[in-house]
Amino acid sequence: MGKQITYIDLFAGAGGLSEGFTRAGYKAVAHIEMDHYACDTLRTREAFHYLKDHGKLEIYEQYLRQKKVGENGKCLWNQVPKEIINSVICEKIGEDTLSELFEKVEALKGHDPIDIIIGGPPCQAYSVAGRARLGKAIEKDPRNELYKFYVKFLAHFQPRMFVFENVLGILTAKGGEPFRDLQRLVRELGYDIDFKRQIASDYGVLQHRERVIIIGWKITEKGHPTSYHYPELPKIHEEFQSLRDLFSDLPSRKAGEGKLCEVVKYTKPLSEMPYLEKFGIRGCMNFTTQHIARPNNQNDREIYVMAINKFLRTGKQLSYKDIPADHQTHKNKVSFLNRFSVVNPWGCSHTVVAHIAMDGHYYIYPNLHPTADNVRSITVREAARLQSFPDDFYFEGSRSAAFRQIGNAVPVLLAYNIADQLKKQLE
């Protein structure tokens, strides 16, 4: 085996992009992320990959079996070499941290060059929901400027290529000015750049998630023009369904059931779950974790029953306006009328977003025989599967922290497909 292709992940979150690139055979040099729960998740995942590669997976399995609520992963991290854990840098990327971050990454990479930089600056400043919530204040939001720090990493480390993921709004925010500026800045550094809208469901993810994937590459290397280009990603045309193919081997849950730390046994053999088998979602262990449903009050559960029945009958989501007045708890009947939405049992889910950490109303489990007793929103593990995270992936922190990390992530299968196609050029 030749030298592995090296990458840095900026604004790494819980590591959806990283997971895809690692799965495709790349080597992580550094992950930079400011959220400490996401950093704990990254450390735990890096430990997993190290132990798996060295035939010591039983250490990771034991960690999951003995894990206690409220404990971070120190007892696991201490069992792998320090440099593995130190590859996760928990720091905000900004003017005052930049030189220190460069130093830390330089120390981690040693004499090896960085082949590719990946990552997506937080997208709230460009998202439709973010703009609706923050109004005019969005224009002054410092997150509008984070792409400039991404460019500074390109200038310093001079990777051969880069992958920049974001919401569609980056193309139009502030009249498209930040996006034009990004293109100008990277071209000044000697990179060409192209972008496409990518829909995660085209690549095996059971979720209609639309994002902009921007890819850039060095125009010349050692004085010669390169042949790098935006890859053609092969689409997957099989018809899979979220209820039958993604959820049906997990034990049933009612609202509030399940634990954050417990071993969860599958109810069906892998041979009966072709989607999970094909895309490696069940991971490499015979159990999973974090199949925990948040509690819901009686009023919300009664709304869930209405929402599910309407979807099963018509294929349409319940509008907040149509909820009986005695069940309505919000005064806003003009916007966000789809705040109670059911995951489509017969196809792909709508987009999983970070708001899932606040409540589960937008992700109602598609129970085919709903009653006020058995309805609920999706569990942490079900949300992770919708983002194509493997079942052996553990999200550190509270239930809300886990949901937020999942909602902010790049789907693993989308990341893998990008990484796999770029690898053919980088090798």
C-alpha positions as CSV (number, residue, x, y, z in Angstrom):
1,M,0.0,0.0,0.0
2,G,1.3,3.4,-1.0
3,K,1.4,6.6,1.1
4,Q,-2.0,7.6,2.3
5,I,-3.5,10.8,1.1
6,T,-3.6,13.3,3.9
7,Y,-6.3,15.8,4.9
8,I,-7.2,18.5,7.4
9,D,-10.9,18.9,8.3
10,L,-11.9,22.5,9.2
11,F,-15.1,23.3,11.1
12,A,-15.2,19.6,11.4
13,G,-18.3,19.1,13.6
14,A,-18.9,15.5,14.6
15,G,-16.9,14.3,11.5
16,G,-19.4,13.3,8.8
17,L,-17.0,14.5,6.1
18,S,-14.1,13.0,7.9
19,E,-15.8,9.7,8.2
20,G,-16.4,9.5,4.5
21,F,-12.8,10.5,3.7
22,T,-11.3,8.0,6.2
23,R,-13.6,5.3,4.8
24,A,-12.2,6.0,1.4
25,G,-8.6,5.4,2.7
26,Y,-7.4,9.0,3.5
27,K,-5.4,9.8,6.6
28,A,-6.6,12.6,8.9
29,V,-3.8,14.9,10.0
30,A,-6.0,17.3,12.0
31,H,-9.6,18.2,12.8
32,I,-10.4,21.7,14.0
33,E,-13.7,22.3,15.7
34,M,-14.9,24.7,18.4
35,D,-17.8,22.7,20.0
36,H,-16.3,20.6,22.8
37,Y,-18.9,17.8,22.5
38,A,-18.2,17.4,18.8
39,C,-14.5,17.3,19.6
40,D,-15.1,14.6,22.1
41,T,-17.0,12.7,19.4
42,L,-14.1,13.1,17.0
43,R,-11.6,11.8,19.6
44,T,-13.7,8.8,20.3
45,R,-14.1,8.1,16.5
46,E,-10.3,8.5,15.9
47,A,-9.7,6.1,18.7
48,F,-12.2,3.7,17.1
49,H,-10.4,3.8,13.7
50,Y,-7.0,3.3,15.4
51,L,-8.2,0.3,17.4
52,K,-10.0,-1.2,14.4
53,D,-6.9,-0.9,12.2
54,H,-4.8,-2.5,14.9
55,G,-7.1,-5.5,15.6
56,K,-8.1,-4.2,19.1
57,L,-11.8,-3.5,18.5
58,E,-12.7,-5.3,21.7
59,I,-11.4,-2.2,23.6
60,Y,-13.9,0.0,21.9
61,E,-16.7,-2.5,22.4
62,Q,-15.9,-2.7,26.1
63,Y,-16.0,1.2,26.2
64,L,-19.5,1.3,24.8
65,R,-20.7,-1.5,27.0
66,Q,-19.4,0.2,30.2
67,K,-20.1,3.8,29.3
68,K,-21.9,5.9,31.9
69,V,-24.1,9.0,31.2
70,G,-22.1,12.2,31.8
71,E,-18.7,10.7,31.3
72,N,-16.5,11.8,28.3
73,G,-14.3,9.3,26.5
74,K,-11.1,9.8,28.4
75,C,-10.9,6.1,29.5
76,L,-10.9,5.2,25.8
77,W,-8.7,7.9,24.6
78,N,-6.0,6.9,27.1
79,Q,-5.7,3.5,25.4
80,V,-4.5,4.9,22.0
81,P,-1.4,6.9,21.1
82,K,-1.5,10.5,22.2
83,E,-1.0,11.8,18.7
84,I,-4.2,10.2,17.6
85,I,-6.2,12.1,20.2
86,N,-4.2,15.3,19.6
87,S,-5.2,15.4,16.0
88,V,-8.5,16.9,17.3
89,I,-8.0,20.6,18.0
90,C,-10.8,22.1,20.0
91,E,-10.5,25.8,19.1
92,K,-12.5,28.5,17.3
93,I,-11.0,29.5,14.0
94,G,-10.5,33.3,14.0
95,E,-7.9,36.0,13.5
96,D,-6.6,35.6,17.1
97,T,-6.2,31.8,16.9
98,L,-4.9,31.4,13.3
99,S,-1.1,31.4,13.9
100,E,-1.4,29.0,16.9
101,L,-3.6,26.7,14.8
102,F,-1.1,26.7,12.0
103,E,1.7,25.8,14.5
104,K,-0.3,22.9,15.9
105,V,-1.1,21.5,12.5
106,E,2.5,21.9,11.3
107,A,3.6,19.9,14.4
108,L,1.0,17.2,13.6
109,K,1.9,16.9,9.9
110,G,5.7,16.9,10.3
111,H,7.5,16.8,6.9
112,D,4.4,15.5,5.0
113,P,2.5,17.8,2.8
114,I,-1.3,18.2,3.2
115,D,-2.9,16.8,0.1
116,I,-6.5,18.1,0.6
117,I,-8.4,20.4,3.0
118,I,-12.0,19.7,3.6
119,G,-14.8,21.3,5.7
120,G,-17.7,23.7,5.7
121,P,-17.9,26.8,7.8
122,P,-21.1,27.0,9.9
123,C,-24.0,27.8,7.5
124,Q,-26.5,29.6,9.7
125,A,-25.5,32.9,8.2
126,Y,-26.4,31.6,4.7
127,S,-29.4,29.4,5.5
128,V,-33.0,30.3,4.8
129,A,-33.9,29.5,8.4
130,G,-31.0,31.5,9.8
131,R,-31.9,34.6,7.7
132,A,-35.6,34.3,8.7
133,R,-34.6,34.1,12.4
134,L,-31.9,36.8,12.5
135,G,-33.4,39.2,10.0
136,K,-31.2,42.2,9.2
137,A,-28.7,41.2,11.9
138,I,-27.6,38.4,9.6
139,E,-25.7,41.0,7.5
140,K,-23.4,41.7,10.4
141,D,-23.1,38.1,11.5
142,P,-19.3,37.2,11.8
143,R,-20.1,33.8,10.4
144,N,-20.5,35.5,7.0
145,E,-16.7,35.9,6.9
146,L,-15.6,32.5,8.0
147,Y,-14.8,31.4,4.4
148,K,-11.9,33.9,4.5
149,F,-10.2,31.8,7.2
150,Y,-10.7,28.7,5.1
151,V,-8.8,30.5,2.3
152,K,-6.0,31.4,4.8
153,F,-5.6,27.7,5.5
154,L,-5.3,27.1,1.7
155,A,-2.7,29.8,1.5
156,H,-0.6,28.4,4.3
157,F,-0.8,24.7,3.6
158,Q,-1.1,24.8,-0.2
159,P,-3.1,21.5,-0.6
160,R,-3.5,20.0,-4.0
161,M,-7.3,20.1,-3.7
162,F,-10.0,21.3,-1.4
163,V,-13.6,20.5,-0.7
164,F,-15.9,23.2,0.7
165,E,-19.5,22.1,1.7
166,N,-22.3,24.5,2.5
167,V,-26.0,25.3,2.2
168,L,-27.4,26.5,-1.1
169,G,-27.8,30.0,0.4
170,I,-24.1,30.6,0.2
171,L,-24.6,31.2,-3.6
172,T,-27.1,34.0,-3.0
173,A,-26.4,35.4,0.5
174,K,-25.7,39.2,0.4
175,G,-26.4,39.2,-3.3
176,G,-23.9,36.5,-3.9
177,E,-21.0,38.7,-2.8
178,P,-19.3,36.3,-0.3
179,F,-19.3,33.5,-2.9
180,R,-17.9,35.7,-5.7
181,D,-15.2,36.8,-3.2
182,L,-14.4,33.2,-2.3
183,Q,-13.9,32.4,-6.0
184,R,-11.7,35.4,-6.5
185,L,-9.5,34.7,-3.4
186,V,-8.8,31.0,-4.3
187,R,-8.0,31.9,-7.9
188,E,-5.5,34.4,-6.7
189,L,-3.8,31.6,-4.8
190,G,-3.5,29.5,-8.0
191,Y,-6.6,27.3,-7.7
192,D,-9.4,26.7,-10.1
193,I,-12.8,26.1,-8.6
194,D,-16.2,24.6,-9.5
195,F,-19.4,23.9,-7.6
196,K,-22.5,21.8,-8.0
197,R,-25.7,21.3,-6.1
198,Q,-25.6,17.8,-4.8
199,I,-28.6,15.9,-3.4
200,A,-27.6,13.3,-0.8
201,S,-30.4,10.9,-1.8
202,D,-28.6,10.5,-5.2
203,Y,-25.8,8.7,-3.4
204,G,-27.5,6.2,-1.1
205,V,-28.5,8.6,1.7
206,L,-32.2,8.1,2.7
207,Q,-32.6,11.9,3.0
208,H,-33.5,14.7,0.6
209,R,-30.6,16.9,1.6
210,E,-29.5,19.5,-0.9
211,R,-26.1,21.1,-0.4
212,V,-23.5,23.0,-2.5
213,I,-20.2,21.1,-2.8
214,I,-17.4,23.4,-4.0
215,I,-14.2,21.7,-5.1
216,G,-11.0,23.5,-5.9
217,W,-7.6,22.3,-7.3
218,K,-4.2,23.6,-8.0
219,I,-3.9,24.8,-11.6
220,T,-0.2,23.9,-11.8
221,E,2.2,21.8,-9.8
222,K,5.9,22.1,-10.1
223,G,5.4,24.3,-13.1
224,H,3.2,21.8,-15.0
225,P,-0.6,22.1,-15.6
226,T,-2.6,19.6,-13.6
227,S,-5.5,17.5,-14.8
228,Y,-7.6,17.9,-11.7
229,H,-11.3,18.6,-12.2
230,Y,-14.7,18.4,-10.5
231,P,-15.5,14.7,-10.3
232,E,-18.5,13.0,-11.8
233,L,-20.2,11.3,-8.9
234,P,-21.9,8.1,-9.9
235,K,-25.6,8.1,-8.8
236,I,-27.3,5.2,-7.1
237,H,-30.7,4.4,-8.5
238,E,-32.1,1.8,-6.2
239,E,-35.3,2.5,-4.4
240,F,-34.9,2.1,-0.6
241,Q,-37.5,3.1,2.1
242,S,-36.8,4.6,5.4
243,L,-39.2,2.5,7.5
244,R,-38.5,-0.9,6.0
245,D,-34.9,-0.5,5.1
246,L,-33.4,1.9,7.6
247,F,-35.4,1.6,10.9
248,S,-37.1,-1.8,11.0
249,D,-34.3,-3.8,12.7
250,L,-34.2,-1.5,15.7
251,P,-36.3,-2.4,18.8
252,S,-39.6,-0.5,19.1
253,R,-39.6,2.6,21.3
254,K,-42.3,4.8,22.9
255,A,-41.8,8.4,23.7
256,G,-39.1,8.8,26.4
257,E,-37.9,5.2,26.1
258,G,-34.3,4.1,25.6
259,K,-31.1,5.2,27.3
260,L,-28.2,7.3,26.1
261,C,-25.7,4.6,27.3
262,E,-26.9,1.0,26.7
263,V,-26.3,-1.8,24.4
264,V,-29.1,-2.1,21.8
265,K,-29.6,-5.5,20.1
266,Y,-30.9,-5.8,16.6
267,T,-34.3,-7.4,16.0
268,K,-33.4,-8.7,12.5
269,P,-30.3,-10.4,11.0
270,L,-28.3,-8.3,8.6
271,S,-29.3,-10.6,5.7
272,E,-32.8,-9.2,6.0
273,M,-31.6,-5.6,5.8
274,P,-30.1,-5.2,2.3
275,Y,-29.7,-1.4,2.5
276,L,-27.8,-1.5,5.8
277,E,-25.6,-4.3,4.4
278,K,-24.9,-2.6,1.1
279,F,-23.9,0.7,2.6
280,G,-22.2,-0.6,5.8
281,I,-24.6,1.2,8.1
282,R,-24.7,-1.6,10.7
283,G,-20.9,-1.0,11.2
284,C,-18.7,-3.8,12.5
285,M,-20.3,-4.8,15.8
286,N,-23.4,-6.9,16.6
287,F,-25.1,-4.2,18.6
288,T,-25.6,-0.4,18.5
289,T,-26.2,2.4,21.1
290,Q,-28.1,5.7,21.6
291,H,-31.5,4.4,20.4
292,I,-33.2,6.9,22.8
293,A,-36.4,8.7,22.1
294,R,-37.2,12.1,23.7
295,P,-40.3,12.3,25.9
296,N,-43.4,14.0,24.4
297,N,-46.4,15.3,26.3
298,Q,-49.9,14.1,25.6
299,N,-50.9,17.2,23.5
300,D,-47.9,16.7,21.2
301,R,-48.5,13.0,20.8
302,E,-52.1,13.7,19.8
303,I,-50.8,16.1,17.1
304,Y,-48.3,13.4,16.0
305,V,-51.3,11.0,15.5
306,M,-53.0,13.6,13.3
307,A,-49.8,14.3,11.4
308,I,-49.1,10.6,10.7
309,N,-52.7,9.8,9.7
310,K,-52.7,12.7,7.3
311,F,-49.4,11.6,5.8
312,L,-50.4,7.9,5.5
313,R,-53.7,9.0,3.8
314,T,-52.5,11.8,1.5
315,G,-48.7,11.8,1.4
316,K,-48.8,15.4,2.6
317,Q,-47.6,17.0,5.9
318,L,-49.9,18.5,8.4
319,S,-50.1,22.3,8.3
320,Y,-50.1,24.1,11.7
321,K,-53.2,26.0,10.6
322,D,-55.1,22.7,10.4
323,I,-54.4,21.6,14.0
324,P,-57.5,22.0,16.2
325,A,-57.3,25.3,18.2
326,D,-57.3,23.5,21.6
327,H,-54.1,21.7,20.5
328,Q,-52.3,24.8,19.2
329,T,-49.6,26.2,21.5
330,H,-47.9,28.7,19.1
331,K,-49.3,32.1,18.1
332,N,-47.4,32.1,14.8
333,K,-49.8,30.8,12.2
334,V,-48.1,32.4,9.2
335,S,-44.6,30.9,9.0
336,F,-43.1,27.5,9.9
337,L,-46.4,25.9,9.3
338,N,-44.7,22.5,8.7
339,R,-43.3,22.3,12.2
340,F,-45.0,18.9,12.7
341,S,-43.6,16.7,10.0
342,V,-43.5,12.9,9.5
343,V,-40.5,11.0,8.1
344,N,-41.7,9.5,4.9
345,P,-41.9,5.7,5.5
346,W,-41.9,4.8,1.8
347,G,-39.0,6.9,0.6
348,C,-36.5,9.4,1.8
349,S,-36.7,11.7,4.8
350,H,-36.8,15.5,4.5
351,T,-33.6,17.3,5.5
352,V,-32.2,16.6,9.0
353,V,-31.1,19.9,10.5
354,A,-29.6,21.0,13.9
355,H,-33.0,22.1,15.1
356,I,-33.7,18.5,15.9
357,A,-31.8,19.2,19.1
358,M,-34.6,21.6,20.2
359,D,-37.6,19.3,19.7
360,G,-38.5,16.3,17.6
361,H,-41.7,17.6,16.1
362,Y,-40.2,18.0,12.6
363,Y,-39.1,14.3,12.6
364,I,-42.0,12.2,13.7
365,Y,-41.4,8.5,13.5
366,P,-43.7,7.0,10.8
367,N,-45.7,4.5,12.9
368,L,-48.1,2.8,10.5
369,H,-50.7,2.2,13.3
370,P,-50.4,5.5,15.3
371,T,-52.0,5.9,18.7
372,A,-51.4,8.6,21.4
373,D,-49.6,5.9,23.3
374,N,-47.1,4.7,20.7
375,V,-46.2,7.8,18.7
376,R,-42.8,9.6,19.1
377,S,-40.1,11.5,17.3
378,I,-37.1,9.7,15.9
379,T,-34.3,8.5,18.2
380,V,-30.7,9.6,18.1
381,R,-29.7,6.4,16.3
382,E,-32.4,6.8,13.7
383,A,-31.3,10.4,13.1
384,A,-27.7,9.2,12.7
385,R,-28.8,6.5,10.2
386,L,-30.7,9.2,8.2
387,Q,-27.3,10.9,7.9
388,S,-25.7,7.5,7.0
389,F,-23.5,7.3,10.0
390,P,-22.6,3.7,10.9
391,D,-24.1,2.2,14.0
392,D,-20.7,1.9,15.7
393,F,-20.4,5.7,15.6
394,Y,-20.9,7.2,19.1
395,F,-21.9,10.8,19.7
396,E,-20.5,12.2,22.9
397,G,-22.4,14.5,25.2
398,S,-26.1,14.8,26.1
399,R,-29.0,13.6,24.0
400,S,-29.5,17.2,22.7
401,A,-25.7,17.5,22.0
402,A,-25.9,14.3,20.0
403,F,-28.9,15.5,18.0
404,R,-27.2,18.8,17.2
405,Q,-24.0,17.1,16.0
406,I,-26.0,14.8,13.7
407,G,-28.1,17.7,12.3
408,N,-25.0,19.7,11.5
409,A,-23.2,16.9,9.8
410,V,-22.4,16.1,6.2
411,P,-24.0,12.7,5.3
412,V,-21.2,10.1,5.4
413,L,-22.2,8.4,2.2
414,L,-22.1,11.7,0.3
415,A,-18.7,12.4,1.8
416,Y,-17.5,9.0,0.9
417,N,-18.6,9.3,-2.8
418,I,-16.8,12.6,-3.1
419,A,-13.6,11.3,-1.4
420,D,-13.6,8.1,-3.6
421,Q,-13.8,10.0,-6.8
422,L,-11.2,12.6,-5.8
423,K,-8.9,9.8,-4.8
424,K,-8.6,8.6,-8.4
425,Q,-7.2,12.0,-9.3
426,L,-5.0,12.4,-6.2
427,E,-3.4,9.0,-6.7
